[in-house]
Each structure stands twice: as C-alpha cells, then as structure tokens.
Amino acid sequence: AATVLCARLREGCRAVLAEAPQLSRWDAVAGDGDCGETFATAATQILAALGECNASGSTMTPPRTVAAVLETLSGVVSGRMGGTAGAVLSIFIAALHSRLSSCAAMDTSFCKLEVTVWLG
C-alpha cells in the first residue's frame, strides 16, 4: 500500500509541477499570484522526501508504510510549503494519518475497506 501511495503522490506532484504556472495565473486574478509557486515548492520537496519512489537515479529510500508516507508528507507540507495552503493541507494529512492509524490498530473489515478507498 505504501508503494501505491508513494507512486500516486509522485504522479500528483508531477502534475502540480506541470500546472504551476496556470495556478499562479488563476491566483493572480484574486490573490497575490504565488499559489503555483507554493504548490510547486511543496511538490518538489515531497518528491525529494519520498526519494522519488525509487525512480532511477534516486539516492533516497522511500518510506515503507502508509503511516510513514503520511508522516513524511505531513512534515514536508507543514514545514516547507508555507502559506494558508500548507496549514490547511497539514491539518488534512494529520487527520488522515490519525484515521488510517486507528483503523490499522482496529484491523476490522470496515477499516480495511476504508484504506482501500483512500489508496484506490
């Protein structure tokens, strides 16, 4: 499951990096125009922290459990993303980590289904 989550995060980060200029253009209409840069910074930091999911050339080892992936993600978002988006996403990731951790401890069929829904 951690490998799947890591791979999906990697795909998402690459999509964010590709669309960062458009995010900033949209943000410039109603804000200060730095949204794309904020998300691109987070995406770059997440890719680095997850070791590019063992992509060729990576020297880092990705986290081995879903909890470890979420913990890593939370640390990057809360510590390096910045802005309101970083704070809001950090809260969401912490709640997800808490819920999935409590499900793992309960080991019930409902919780297994919930983890499957989150990870696809």
Order of alpha helices (4+ residues) and beta strands (2+ residues): alpha-alpha-alpha-alpha-alpha
